[in-house]
């Protein structure tokens, strides 16, 4: 009898081990980080303001790598978005200074308060100037003035933290004109223009409601009888983020989970334009992307430092010392943000362990890179001092913040695997 029991017990152990071996690889695959994509420095723009002023920057507003390998850099020389102190410069593919483009002013080819760049057909570059007056200026690939046109008087209300001008796969310019993002429960409106300045209606993003956040609220009575409300959100709270695609789509995430959903814009017709159509060859819906990912743990010293910083800010307000501040979360949301490259690849920004540098906790940027056919190409990790601004083809360009917050420019070449030939293939649904 004991022998039969032993055989049954061994059989059960063998079955469990066999099933475990069959299930474990798939489970490990779901949790395993993507292939790491190597980085190589392609160029670096960093110079002394006195000896190399053409390589010195005060506050970089935007930078754009064009299809011919050049880099356009828009810099606010005053360092605080002061009108009349900007420079727009072109550098070649090796980082050598080529020329200044335009100058401060209100005449043709000049700018008052430039805010962003995008590339049009044949290498021309469009500059959005919030003015006043707000307008679009187009330069050829050598930086010579071609044309400009004025925008409606309310078009200088820009969505904070987003690109102020972008071009889709059909060459239409998309200009955000609302002052609040969808994270504040309002859809964003885009004005659409041809590269010649002809209005082509509007597009609205869907209403995307953000998840509830844990916050600290404080109400203060004012002398006129009113009430002032002040609030602080605890670090690492989940939030809704979205990104615009040059194929005319939206990617949306809730940072609490690794899941990317896609939606199309609502196209509105202005009285002066013909019936609208989706951008050429673009599907109305992409298939959702989801992955399993291990959350990043927040170490106790970081949690305590962030709690102390929040507490120090709260108690500066009358009544703040009486508020109870909850503990900082012990895990970060899996995702931080979502965006697209200039050629339509999806970039999912994942959370990474923080590093304490110069007395503050900072988080290096890392992105999962998907092809235009939704295939995961790998993960790219950038150094702590680097902030990605644009990714085009295999070139990633961004801002480096050095000691004393001095800014410079750096571009990396990313070793990306080959992509499918069609940008609208793979798991993308068929247009209706």
GIFEN-V691736 format. One record per residue. RES is the residue in three letters. D_FIRST is the distance of its C-alpha to the first C-alpha in Angstrom with 2 decimals. Layout:
# GIFEN-V691736
res->RES d_first->D_FIRST
res->RES d_first->D_FIRST
This chain:
# GIFEN-V691736
res->UNK d_first->0.00
res->UNK d_first->3.78
res->UNK d_first->5.30
res->UNK d_first->5.20
res->UNK d_first->6.36
res->UNK d_first->8.64
res->UNK d_first->9.94
res->UNK d_first->10.75
res->UNK d_first->12.36
res->UNK d_first->14.31
res->UNK d_first->15.35
res->UNK d_first->16.73
res->UNK d_first->18.50
res->UNK d_first->19.99
res->UNK d_first->21.22
res->UNK d_first->22.79
res->UNK d_first->24.38
res->UNK d_first->25.65
res->UNK d_first->27.17
res->UNK d_first->28.59
res->UNK d_first->30.26
res->UNK d_first->31.75
res->UNK d_first->33.07
res->UNK d_first->34.13
res->UNK d_first->37.05
res->UNK d_first->38.68
res->UNK d_first->38.30
res->UNK d_first->39.74
res->UNK d_first->42.50
res->UNK d_first->43.50
res->UNK d_first->43.89
res->UNK d_first->45.36
res->UNK d_first->49.15
res->UNK d_first->51.42
res->UNK d_first->52.97
res->UNK d_first->55.69
res->UNK d_first->59.18
res->UNK d_first->61.46
res->UNK d_first->64.87
res->UNK d_first->68.14
res->UNK d_first->71.35
res->UNK d_first->73.91
res->UNK d_first->76.81
res->UNK d_first->77.72
res->UNK d_first->80.82
res->UNK d_first->81.65
res->UNK d_first->85.16
res->UNK d_first->87.59
res->UNK d_first->89.74
res->UNK d_first->92.90
res->UNK d_first->92.42
res->UNK d_first->90.13
res->UNK d_first->90.71
res->UNK d_first->89.48
res->UNK d_first->85.99
res->UNK d_first->86.00
res->UNK d_first->84.58
res->UNK d_first->84.85
res->UNK d_first->82.54
res->UNK d_first->81.03
res->UNK d_first->81.14
res->UNK d_first->79.61
res->UNK d_first->79.12
res->UNK d_first->78.64
res->UNK d_first->77.73
res->UNK d_first->79.63
res->UNK d_first->78.81
res->UNK d_first->81.32
res->UNK d_first->79.47
res->UNK d_first->81.91
res->UNK d_first->81.06
res->UNK d_first->83.11
res->UNK d_first->82.95
res->UNK d_first->84.40
res->UNK d_first->85.13
res->UNK d_first->86.64
res->UNK d_first->88.96
res->UNK d_first->89.56
res->UNK d_first->85.86
res->UNK d_first->85.94
res->UNK d_first->86.61
res->UNK d_first->90.35
res->UNK d_first->92.46
res->UNK d_first->94.59
res->UNK d_first->92.64
res->UNK d_first->90.26
res->UNK d_first->90.00
res->UNK d_first->88.40
res->UNK d_first->87.89
res->UNK d_first->86.64
res->UNK d_first->84.88
res->UNK d_first->84.09
res->UNK d_first->80.65
res->UNK d_first->81.04
res->UNK d_first->82.07
res->UNK d_first->85.81
res->UNK d_first->88.07
res->UNK d_first->89.88
res->UNK d_first->91.96
res->UNK d_first->92.31
res->UNK d_first->92.16
res->UNK d_first->94.57
res->UNK d_first->95.64
res->UNK d_first->95.83
res->UNK d_first->98.14
res->UNK d_first->98.66
res->UNK d_first->100.20
res->UNK d_first->98.70
res->UNK d_first->95.79
res->UNK d_first->95.77
res->UNK d_first->93.25
res->UNK d_first->93.34
res->UNK d_first->89.71
res->UNK d_first->87.41
res->UNK d_first->83.75
res->UNK d_first->81.84
res->UNK d_first->81.92
res->UNK d_first->80.51
res->UNK d_first->81.28
res->UNK d_first->82.93
res->UNK d_first->83.60
res->UNK d_first->85.50
res->UNK d_first->84.54
res->UNK d_first->86.64
res->UNK d_first->85.40
res->UNK d_first->85.83
res->UNK d_first->86.35
res->UNK d_first->85.92
res->UNK d_first->88.56
res->UNK d_first->88.18
res->UNK d_first->91.86
res->UNK d_first->93.80
res->UNK d_first->94.35
res->UNK d_first->90.86
res->UNK d_first->90.97
res->UNK d_first->89.29
res->UNK d_first->90.87
res->UNK d_first->90.05
res->UNK d_first->90.72
res->UNK d_first->90.53
res->UNK d_first->88.26
res->UNK d_first->90.99
res->UNK d_first->91.34
res->UNK d_first->94.60
res->UNK d_first->95.19
res->UNK d_first->94.83
res->UNK d_first->94.87
res->UNK d_first->93.84
res->UNK d_first->93.68
res->UNK d_first->93.47
res->UNK d_first->90.50
res->UNK d_first->90.77
res->UNK d_first->91.75
res->UNK d_first->88.30
res->UNK d_first->86.39
res->UNK d_first->86.25
res->UNK d_first->83.59
res->UNK d_first->80.60
res->UNK d_first->76.90
res->UNK d_first->76.03
res->UNK d_first->73.76
res->UNK d_first->73.89
res->UNK d_first->75.87
res->UNK d_first->79.29
res->UNK d_first->79.98
res->UNK d_first->77.75
res->UNK d_first->78.30
res->UNK d_first->75.99
res->UNK d_first->75.34
res->UNK d_first->78.49
res->UNK d_first->80.67
res->UNK d_first->81.12
res->UNK d_first->81.47
res->UNK d_first->79.24
res->UNK d_first->80.73
res->UNK d_first->78.90
res->UNK d_first->81.44
res->UNK d_first->79.66
res->UNK d_first->79.46
res->UNK d_first->76.02
res->UNK d_first->72.75
res->UNK d_first->70.12
res->UNK d_first->68.14
res->UNK d_first->70.83
res->UNK d_first->70.22
res->UNK d_first->73.06
res->UNK d_first->72.95
res->UNK d_first->74.88
res->UNK d_first->77.87
res->UNK d_first->78.78
res->UNK d_first->82.24
res->UNK d_first->82.28
res->UNK d_first->85.13
res->UNK d_first->86.00
res->UNK d_first->86.96
res->UNK d_first->90.58
res->UNK d_first->90.32
res->UNK d_first->90.07
res->UNK d_first->87.98
res->UNK d_first->85.03
res->UNK d_first->83.80
res->UNK d_first->80.95
res->UNK d_first->77.17
res->UNK d_first->74.97
res->UNK d_first->71.49
res->UNK d_first->69.05
res->UNK d_first->68.72
res->UNK d_first->65.69
res->UNK d_first->64.71
res->UNK d_first->63.28
res->UNK d_first->60.27
res->UNK d_first->61.08
res->UNK d_first->61.54
res->UNK d_first->61.29
res->UNK d_first->64.84
res->UNK d_first->67.22
res->UNK d_first->70.25
res->UNK d_first->73.55
res->UNK d_first->76.55
res->UNK d_first->80.05
res->UNK d_first->83.11
res->UNK d_first->86.22
res->UNK d_first->89.80
res->UNK d_first->90.71
res->UNK d_first->88.09
res->UNK d_first->85.52
res->UNK d_first->81.98
res->UNK d_first->80.60
res->UNK d_first->76.88
res->UNK d_first->75.14
res->UNK d_first->71.51
res->UNK d_first->69.08
res->UNK d_first->65.79
res->UNK d_first->62.94
res->UNK d_first->61.89
res->UNK d_first->59.09
res->UNK d_first->59.42
res->UNK d_first->58.32
res->UNK d_first->61.28
res->UNK d_first->62.32
res->UNK d_first->63.97
res->UNK d_first->65.44
res->UNK d_first->67.20
res->UNK d_first->69.79
res->UNK d_first->69.20
res->UNK d_first->72.09
res->UNK d_first->70.64
res->UNK d_first->71.62
res->UNK d_first->68.22
res->UNK d_first->66.63
res->UNK d_first->63.36
res->UNK d_first->62.00
res->UNK d_first->59.27
res->UNK d_first->57.91
res->UNK d_first->57.23
res->UNK d_first->54.13
res->UNK d_first->52.12
res->UNK d_first->52.35
res->UNK d_first->53.68
res->UNK d_first->57.04
res->UNK d_first->58.62
res->UNK d_first->61.82
res->UNK d_first->64.76
res->UNK d_first->68.22
res->UNK d_first->71.55
res->UNK d_first->73.70
res->UNK d_first->76.96
res->UNK d_first->80.11
res->UNK d_first->83.46
res->UNK d_first->86.64
res->UNK d_first->89.82
res->UNK d_first->91.17
res->UNK d_first->88.29
res->UNK d_first->87.02
res->UNK d_first->83.68
res->UNK d_first->80.80
res->UNK d_first->78.07
res->UNK d_first->74.89
res->UNK d_first->75.35
res->UNK d_first->75.45
res->UNK d_first->72.14
res->UNK d_first->70.07
res->UNK d_first->67.14
res->UNK d_first->67.10
res->UNK d_first->63.48
res->UNK d_first->60.98
res->UNK d_first->57.21
res->UNK d_first->55.56
res->UNK d_first->54.03
res->UNK d_first->51.05
res->UNK d_first->48.85
res->UNK d_first->46.30
res->UNK d_first->47.69
res->UNK d_first->46.63
res->UNK d_first->49.12
res->UNK d_first->51.35
res->UNK d_first->50.97
res->UNK d_first->54.25
res->UNK d_first->54.35
res->UNK d_first->55.51
res->UNK d_first->58.88
res->UNK d_first->59.77
res->UNK d_first->58.78
res->UNK d_first->60.91
res->UNK d_first->63.86
res->UNK d_first->63.87
res->UNK d_first->63.64
res->UNK d_first->66.51
res->UNK d_first->68.63
res->UNK d_first->68.17
res->UNK d_first->68.89
res->UNK d_first->72.04
res->UNK d_first->73.31
res->UNK d_first->72.55
res->UNK d_first->74.31
res->UNK d_first->77.53
res->UNK d_first->78.06
res->UNK d_first->79.37
res->UNK d_first->76.49
res->UNK d_first->73.92
res->UNK d_first->72.92
res->UNK d_first->71.65
res->UNK d_first->69.21
res->UNK d_first->65.50
res->UNK d_first->64.20
res->UNK d_first->60.47
res->UNK d_first->58.33
res->UNK d_first->58.33
res->UNK d_first->55.22
res->UNK d_first->52.62
res->UNK d_first->51.99
res->UNK d_first->54.54
res->UNK d_first->54.55
res->UNK d_first->53.12
res->UNK d_first->56.53
res->UNK d_first->60.11
res->UNK d_first->62.27
res->UNK d_first->62.73
res->UNK d_first->65.68
res->UNK d_first->66.86
res->UNK d_first->68.54
res->UNK d_first->72.05
res->UNK d_first->70.72
res->UNK d_first->68.07
res->UNK d_first->64.83
res->UNK d_first->62.60
res->UNK d_first->62.13
res->UNK d_first->59.43
res->UNK d_first->60.01
res->UNK d_first->56.78
res->UNK d_first->56.49
res->UNK d_first->56.37
res->UNK d_first->56.14
res->UNK d_first->59.51
res->UNK d_first->61.61
res->UNK d_first->64.11
res->UNK d_first->67.45
res->UNK d_first->70.86
res->UNK d_first->69.53
res->UNK d_first->67.87
res->UNK d_first->64.51
res->UNK d_first->64.72
res->UNK d_first->62.20
res->UNK d_first->62.48
res->UNK d_first->62.69
res->UNK d_first->59.95
res->UNK d_first->59.85
res->UNK d_first->57.44
res->UNK d_first->59.75
res->UNK d_first->59.24
res->UNK d_first->61.28
res->UNK d_first->63.60
res->UNK d_first->60.88
res->UNK d_first->58.34
res->UNK d_first->56.44
res->UNK d_first->55.29
res->UNK d_first->57.24
res->UNK d_first->56.04
res->UNK d_first->56.84
res->UNK d_first->60.05
res->UNK d_first->60.49
res->UNK d_first->64.01
res->UNK d_first->65.30
res->UNK d_first->65.72
res->UNK d_first->69.50
res->UNK d_first->69.45
res->UNK d_first->69.74
res->UNK d_first->69.40
res->UNK d_first->72.32
res->UNK d_first->72.16
res->UNK d_first->69.86
res->UNK d_first->71.52
res->UNK d_first->69.94
res->UNK d_first->68.50
res->UNK d_first->70.93
res->UNK d_first->69.98
res->UNK d_first->72.98
res->UNK d_first->73.10
res->UNK d_first->74.66
res->UNK d_first->74.00
res->UNK d_first->74.77
res->UNK d_first->75.80
res->UNK d_first->77.07
res->UNK d_first->79.37
res->UNK d_first->77.99
res->UNK d_first->80.17
res->UNK d_first->79.12
res->UNK d_first->78.94
res->UNK d_first->77.58
res->UNK d_first->74.83
res->UNK d_first->73.39
res->UNK d_first->70.19
res->UNK d_first->69.17
res->UNK d_first->65.56
res->UNK d_first->63.69
res->UNK d_first->62.54
res->UNK d_first->60.65
res->UNK d_first->62.55
res->UNK d_first->62.52
res->UNK d_first->62.58
res->UNK d_first->66.10
res->UNK d_first->66.38
res->UNK d_first->66.51
res->UNK d_first->65.44
res->UNK d_first->62.37
res->UNK d_first->58.61
res->UNK d_first->57.21
res->UNK d_first->60.62
res->UNK d_first->61.36
res->UNK d_first->64.30
res->UNK d_first->67.56
res->UNK d_first->68.66
